[in-house]
Amino acid sequence: MDLNFSGLSGKNQPETQHVKVLVLGSGPAGLSAALYAARAELNPVLLTGLELGGQAALTYTIENYPGFPDGVGGGQLGELFQKQAERFGARIEMDTASSVDLSQRPFRVTAFNGEYLADSLIITTGASPNHLNVPGETELTGRGVSYCATCDGWFFRDKKVVVVGGGDSALEEGLFLTRYASSVTVIHRRDQLRAGAILQKRAFDNEKMKFVWNSVITEVVGKEAVQAVKIKNVVSGKEELLPTDGVFIFIGHTPNTDFLKGQVEMDERDYIRTNMLMETSVPGVYAAGEAADPVYRQVVTSAGMGAAAAMQAIKFLEKSGEAQTVKAA
Ligand SMILES: Cc1cc2nc3c(=O)[nH]c(=O)nc-3n(C[C@H](O)[C@H](O)[C@H](O)COP(=O)(O)OP(=O)(O)OC[C@H]3O[C@@H](n4cnc5c(N)ncnc54)[C@H](O)[C@@H]3O)c2cc1C
């Protein structure tokens, strides 16, 4: 991807730039928001954050984004989103927001390479699946380690998989995986599940579901692809190798919203609160995608929310008479 490096222009002082629409995040939500704002001729600037293309870029193939009947590479889809947004004038900057001041407009956003004053702000900083942080996990992500059953379950037809976690997500996704996998073994660190009673009953009644209690994964084993997991019983301390083709990890998500604390309303899990119009508690600030959505967590839904957020930002700027003027900082 072609990128601009703001603040690396040879000047010592970081620049302050005044923009009409600033988008934080380069996942499907952010790049879709930038596309819509660019087509409204608002010259949006998008700060990519560290994960160019967002979580989607982490996955080898995406098979459930409409328009690609043969699937599309996660990284490739991000590049296509970027190209399309840039074609209409979006500027993509490889930079990360570190703090914001949303107490007055224009909103002040401090990034590592410079500072922005934004007439409207679209937050699409996504969420990160919580990791086990064990050897082999990162290396084998996309090669058998997954954080999304809806996305990757299909690849495990007639294969053995393990699911890590004991909450609603672990069981919902585990049950979903029984459509494809020959067996789904839930590995849980306690001797009982946290998931709701109905889900538990469905899981216990499903003959493909098995359970390993009081156990944690200490290593994901495999070279090109996952071959086994090393598990440790937390009561007995005994370790054993469990052969498997896939490891699905559902131990929660953390929205990337730390730097926004105290500036915009969030729920108890730090997801940004929005209404149906993607409006946050601050007029002129919108949030879209996984930073505001603990439910759907898909490329297509995040992209849709990003587009909606941009359409609302466009209306907001039109109403406040700022859609046509670019102010110098
Ligand atoms: C391994 C894996 C496979 C997946 N496979 C599929 C699939 O097949 N199909 C599907 O529909 N979904 C899939 N998903 C889910 C999908 O990728 C996400 O739902 C989607 O990417 C969310 O989009 P988003 O734009 O909201 O956020 P993200 O994709 O999470 O992007 C967030 C962006 O914000 C940036 N950012 C973070 N903090 C800052 C900051 N302070 N300043 C600026 N930028 C910041 C990051 O760099 C990143 O670019 C998968 C997820 C994973 C992890």
The ligand as an SDF file (V2000), in Angstrom:
LIG
                    3D

 53 58  0  0  0  0  0  0  0  0999 V2000
   -8.0750  -13.6910   12.3390 C   0  0  0  0  0  0  0  0  0  0  0  0
   -9.3830  -13.0170   11.9920 C   0  0  0  0  0  0  0  0  0  0  0  0
  -10.0880  -13.4680   10.9080 C   0  0  0  0  0  0  0  0  0  0  0  0
  -11.2890  -12.8510   10.5490 C   0  0  0  0  0  0  0  0  0  0  0  0
  -11.9550  -13.2990    9.4510 N   0  0  0  0  0  0  0  0  0  0  0  0
  -13.1030  -12.6980    9.0770 C   0  0  0  0  0  0  0  0  0  0  0  0
  -13.8270  -13.1400    7.9340 C   0  0  0  0  0  0  0  0  0  0  0  0
  -13.4380  -14.1080    7.2530 O   0  0  0  0  0  0  0  0  0  0  0  0
  -14.9730  -12.4830    7.6100 N   0  0  0  0  0  0  0  0  0  0  0  0
  -15.4620  -11.4460    8.3530 C   0  0  0  0  0  0  0  0  0  0  0  0
  -16.4880  -10.8700    7.9860 O   0  0  0  0  0  0  0  0  0  0  0  0
  -14.8020  -11.0090    9.4450 N   0  0  0  0  0  0  0  0  0  0  0  0
  -13.6540  -11.6080    9.8240 C   0  0  0  0  0  0  0  0  0  0  0  0
  -12.9960  -11.1930   10.9540 N   0  0  0  0  0  0  0  0  0  0  0  0
  -13.5560  -10.0640   11.7020 C   0  0  0  0  0  0  0  0  0  0  0  0
  -13.2670   -8.7410   10.9450 C   0  0  0  0  0  0  0  0  0  0  0  0
  -11.9150   -8.7000   10.5690 O   0  0  0  0  0  0  0  0  0  0  0  0
  -13.6260   -7.5550   11.8190 C   0  0  0  0  0  0  0  0  0  0  0  0
  -14.9900   -7.6400   12.1680 O   0  0  0  0  0  0  0  0  0  0  0  0
  -13.4140   -6.2200   11.1040 C   0  0  0  0  0  0  0  0  0  0  0  0
  -12.0910   -6.1000   10.6290 O   0  0  0  0  0  0  0  0  0  0  0  0
  -13.7110   -5.0620   12.0330 C   0  0  0  0  0  0  0  0  0  0  0  0
  -13.4800   -3.8900   11.3220 O   0  0  0  0  0  0  0  0  0  0  0  0
  -13.2240   -2.4780   12.0270 P   0  0  0  0  0  0  0  0  0  0  0  0
  -12.9360   -1.5400   10.9300 O   0  0  0  0  0  0  0  0  0  0  0  0
  -14.3290   -2.1640   12.9540 O   0  0  0  0  0  0  0  0  0  0  0  0
  -11.9680   -2.6750   12.9750 O   0  0  0  0  0  0  0  0  0  0  0  0
  -10.5640   -3.3740   12.8030 P   0  0  0  0  0  0  0  0  0  0  0  0
  -10.5230   -4.2650   11.6360 O   0  0  0  0  0  0  0  0  0  0  0  0
  -10.2870   -3.9460   14.1520 O   0  0  0  0  0  0  0  0  0  0  0  0
   -9.5930   -2.1600   12.5130 O   0  0  0  0  0  0  0  0  0  0  0  0
   -9.2660   -1.2550   13.4970 C   0  0  0  0  0  0  0  0  0  0  0  0
   -8.2930   -0.2650   12.9180 C   0  0  0  0  0  0  0  0  0  0  0  0
   -8.0810    0.7740   13.8710 O   0  0  0  0  0  0  0  0  0  0  0  0
   -6.6870    1.0640   13.9200 C   0  0  0  0  0  0  0  0  0  0  0  0
   -6.4320    1.7080   15.2130 N   0  0  0  0  0  0  0  0  0  0  0  0
   -6.4700    1.1690   16.4470 C   0  0  0  0  0  0  0  0  0  0  0  0
   -6.1610    2.1060   17.3650 N   0  0  0  0  0  0  0  0  0  0  0  0
   -5.9390    3.2500   16.6780 C   0  0  0  0  0  0  0  0  0  0  0  0
   -5.5800    4.5810   17.0610 C   0  0  0  0  0  0  0  0  0  0  0  0
   -5.3760    4.9170   18.3380 N   0  0  0  0  0  0  0  0  0  0  0  0
   -5.4140    5.5180   16.0850 N   0  0  0  0  0  0  0  0  0  0  0  0
   -5.6220    5.2070   14.7900 C   0  0  0  0  0  0  0  0  0  0  0  0
   -5.9670    3.9710   14.3670 N   0  0  0  0  0  0  0  0  0  0  0  0
   -6.1160    3.0130   15.3130 C   0  0  0  0  0  0  0  0  0  0  0  0
   -6.0140   -0.2670   13.6940 C   0  0  0  0  0  0  0  0  0  0  0  0
   -4.6820   -0.0780   13.2370 O   0  0  0  0  0  0  0  0  0  0  0  0
   -6.9160   -0.8430   12.6110 C   0  0  0  0  0  0  0  0  0  0  0  0
   -6.5120   -0.3650   11.3510 O   0  0  0  0  0  0  0  0  0  0  0  0
  -11.8090  -11.7810   11.3400 C   0  0  0  0  0  0  0  0  0  0  0  0
  -11.0790  -11.3210   12.4350 C   0  0  0  0  0  0  0  0  0  0  0  0
   -9.8850  -11.9290   12.7660 C   0  0  0  0  0  0  0  0  0  0  0  0
   -9.1110  -11.4170   13.9600 C   0  0  0  0  0  0  0  0  0  0  0  0
  1  2  1  0
  2  3  1  0
  2 52  2  0
  3  4  2  0
  4  5  1  0
  4 50  1  0
  5  6  2  0
  6  7  1  0
  6 13  1  0
  7  8  2  0
  7  9  1  0
  9 10  1  0
 10 11  2  0
 10 12  1  0
 12 13  2  0
 13 14  1  0
 14 15  1  0
 14 50  1  0
 15 16  1  0
 16 17  1  0
 16 18  1  0
 18 19  1  0
 18 20  1  0
 20 21  1  0
 20 22  1  0
 22 23  1  0
 23 24  1  0
 24 25  2  0
 24 26  1  0
 24 27  1  0
 27 28  1  0
 28 29  2  0
 28 30  1  0
 28 31  1  0
 31 32  1  0
 32 33  1  0
 33 34  1  0
 33 48  1  0
 34 35  1  0
 35 36  1  0
 35 46  1  0
 36 37  1  0
 36 45  1  0
 37 38  2  0
 38 39  1  0
 39 40  1  0
 39 45  2  0
 40 41  1  0
 40 42  2  0
 42 43  1  0
 43 44  2  0
 44 45  1  0
 46 47  1  0
 46 48  1  0
 48 49  1  0
 50 51  2  0
 51 52  1  0
 52 53  1  0
M  END
$$$$
